[in-house]
Amino acid sequence: MYTLEQVRGHAEDKDYILNAIKEDSLLIEGASEAIRDDKGIVMEAVAKDGGALEFASDRLKDDRDILMKAVETKGWVICYASERLRKDKELILKAAQKDGQILYYASKEIRDDDEVVMAAVKNKGLILKYASKRLRSNKNIAIEAIKQDKRAFDFIVPELRQDEDIQNIVNPKTDS
């Protein structure tokens, strides 16, 4: 069993680091900057646990292949992505399907993308708060968000709040 302290003691030893991250990919934290900038090693780490992306070099946080692999296990790691990749629809959509919370980190343009926002609200209704006003006005997106979490009602535009279909979700009629 490896510890972070042991890994730091072998920070320049690629083989040691590879063996350590096979056990716990977050141990890449103790690797040298050069190893945290090695695409092969970082890919190995993020394939096991996307959270290892936190410790990757800035250069690799801007590498689409690394990000695509990282979001397979944890969508929220998009928060470590470069600004450039936060505008990548395919990447953000893949992350949103895992964790709707990522909409918070997406670019303004992506927050106005119907497909991405729909994927995000289906698993995190409250994230509607970060969608564009245009999409907070979209009845279908509003319905999906409210179905997932009724509190999303607070983030739809006022014009939709009295809509019959939305009211039926928020205040379902009970048979007496």
N, C-alpha and C positions, 0 to 999 in steps of 0.2 A: 504494500500500500504506500502510495506516494503522498507526501505532504507539500504544501506550497513552499515551505522553508527548504525542503530538499531540492525541489525544482529550481529554486533561486540559486542554490549551490551548484547547479549544473546548467545554468541559463544559456550557455553557448553550445551545449551538447545536443545536437539534433536528434540523435538516436534515443537519448535519455528522455528528451521532451516528447518525442513521438510515443514512446512507451507510457509515459505519464498521462498524456492526453487520451490514450486508448482507455485508460482507467477512469479518468475524470477530465473531460475536455476543458473545464474551467481552469485547470492548472496551467494552461498556456499563459495565464497572468504572470507567472514567475519566469517566463522565457525572456531572452534578450530581445532588444528592439529588432535586431536582424531576423531572428526567428519569427517574431510576431509580424514580420513583413514578408515571410516566405509563404507564397500562395499555396503550395502543397500541404504544408503543415497546418496552416489556418483552415484550409478546406477540410482537412481531416477533423479538426476540432469542431468546426461549425456543423459538419454533417452529423456529429454525435449530439451536439447541443448548440443550437443557434445562439445561445447566450454568450458563447465564447467570442462572438463578434466584438463584444465590448473591448477586448484586449488586443484586437487586430490593429495593425498600423492604419493611419489615415488613408494611405494609398489603397489598402485592401478594403477599407470601408467604402471606397469608391469603385470597387470591382463588382460588376453586375453578377458574375458567376458565383462569387463568394456570397453575395446577398441573396441570390435565388436559393442557394443551398441552405443558408441560415434560416430563412423564413419558412422552410419546410418543417422545421421543428418548433419554431417560436416566431409567430408573426410580429410580436411586439418589438423584436430586435431591429425593426426598421428605424427605430429612434436613433440608432448608431449610424445610419446610412448618410452618405454625403448629400449635400443639397441637390446635386445633379440627379442622384438616384431617387430622391423623394419626388421627382417629377416623372418617373418611369411608370407608366400606367400598368404594364404587365406585372412588374414587381410589386407595386402597391396593391393591385388586385389580389395577387397570390397571398400577400400578407393579410389583407382584409378578410379573406376567406377563413383564415386561422383565428384572427383577433381583430375585431372591428375597432378596437381602441386606436389602432394605427392611423386612423383618419386624422387624428390630432397632429401627427407628424408629417402628413402629406402636404404637398405644395397646394397653393391656392387653386391652381388649375385642376388638380386631381380632386379637390373637394367639390368641384363642380361637374364631376363625371358621374353620370347616372349609374353606370355599371359598378363602379367602385363603391359609391355611397350605398347602393342597394346591398351589396355584399357586406359592407361594414355594419349597417343597421340590422341585418338579419341575425347577427350574433352579439350585437352591442347596441341596442336601441337608443340609449342615451347619447351615443356619439353623434346623433343627428345634430346636436348642438354645434358641431364643427363643419357641417355641410354648408354649402353656399345657400344664400337666401332663395335662389331659384329652386334648389332641390328641397329645401324645407317647405316649399310651396307645392311640391309634387305629391299629389294625393296617394299614389301607390307607394312611394317611399315612406310617407308619413304613416300609412297603415302598417307597413312592415315594421317600422320602428316602434310603434305603439303596441303592436302585437308582442314584440319581444320585451318591451318594458313600457308600461303605461306612463311612466314619468316622462317619456319622450314627448308626450302631448305638450309639455311646457315649451318645447322648442320648434313646434310647427308654427307657421304664420297664422296670425289671428283669423284671416279669412277662411281657413280650413277648420277651425275649432268647432264650428257649428255644423259641419258636414254630417249628414245622417249616418253614413257608414262609420265615420270616425267616432261619433257619439255612441254608436252601438258597441264599439270595442271598449271605449272608456267607461261607459255606463250601461252595461248589458241589462237588457230587460229580463226580469225573472218572472216565470209563470207562477201565479198565485193560486 
